[in-house]
Amino acid sequence: MNTQTNPAHSAARIVPARMAHLVYRCARRAETVAWYIKLFQAHLVFEDDVLTFITYDDEHHRLAFFNMPDIPAKVAETAGVHHVAYSYDSIGDLLSTYARLKPLDIRPFWCINHGPTTSLYYRDPEGNDVELQADNGDDPAAYFHSDAFANNNLGVEFDPDELFRMWQAGASDAELSAVGTAATGKSTVM
């Protein structure tokens, strides 16, 4: 048995290549699965009486749902995951998704420009929160070291319909990401 360690690997920082999937326990599985299929334009990979797998890309499954109809409903004030965030390549992609979901009656409960991101928060049928976001600017992490972040580390709410109208009228991602910026301390769109 070879117990030697490859020196090139011993000092290397090894991290996961990507996040693979999330698994939800569901009292209302059918409704929740249908909601996520609409949210992500996903497709069903597998389903039986206990488990459902769906995906929206080339991963074999991005989300799994356990059918547990007898579990109690989620309580807001418990320890655990606050929300899961998904990034879009541009604010245009985020706003296009907003417009696609709106007639499906999937609407955000909170729209906020955090500074580093423009974000739309949704709540699934089980009470889990999902953030859809797009990065603002070329170096969103730099915002954490700014005076604007020191003065307002949460962000500023905005009206997604107005932001969508601006996007349709030809506003750039830079112009859209400046709307309601936390740097101003007040929303320019409400």
HELIX and SHEET records of a PDB file:
HELIX    1   1 PRO A    7  SER A   10  1                                   4    
HELIX    2   2 ARG A   29  PHE A   40  1                                  12    
HELIX    3   3 ILE A   91  LEU A  101  1                                  11    
HELIX    4   4 LYS A  102  LEU A  104  5                                   3    
HELIX    5   5 PRO A  140  HIS A  145  5                                   6    
HELIX    6   6 ASP A  147  ASN A  151  1                                   5    
HELIX    7   7 PRO A  160  GLN A  168  1                                   9    
HELIX    8   8 ASP A  173  ALA A  178  1                                   6    
SHEET    1   A 4 LEU A  22  CYS A  26  0                                        
SHEET    2   A 4 LEU A  63  ASN A  67  1                                        
SHEET    3   A 4 LEU A  51  THR A  55 -1                                        
SHEET    4   A 4 HIS A  43  GLU A  47 -1                                        
SHEET    1   B 5 HIS A  83  TYR A  88  0                                        
SHEET    2   B 5 ASP A 129  ASP A 135  1                                        
SHEET    3   B 5 THR A 117  ARG A 123 -1                                        
SHEET    4   B 5 TRP A 110  ASN A 113 -1                                        
SHEET    5   B 5 VAL A 156  GLU A 157 -1                                        
END                                                                             
